Amino acid sequence: MQEKALFDAIRDSDAAAVARLLDADPALLGARQNGITPILFAAYNGHPELAQLFLDRGAMLTFGEACALGRTELAAQMLDANPALLDSYSDDG
């Protein structure tokens, strides 16, 4: 139920609700909806600024998330450390 509330808050760009939900249940950092992480969901729904709420609470960006958020420096560092990421897919494809 909390996962649905989290994704609804992201879709609505309700940063206060997202923060409140994450603070109440840190396990939501690992939430998924149809294989999509909340960070990717935020990017896909035009609210990439909400990703910072997850990062502030300890989330680490995946390669796909870094790319979706336009974090090119981080994506390049990840590729330097693991060139195979270039041929990888995020969990949602």
Secondary structure, DSSP 8 states (H G I E B T S, - for coil): -HHHHHHHHHHTT-HHHHHHHHHH-GGGGG--BTTB-HHHHHHHTT-GGGHHHHHTTT----HHHHHHTT-HHHHHHHHHH-GGGGG---TT-
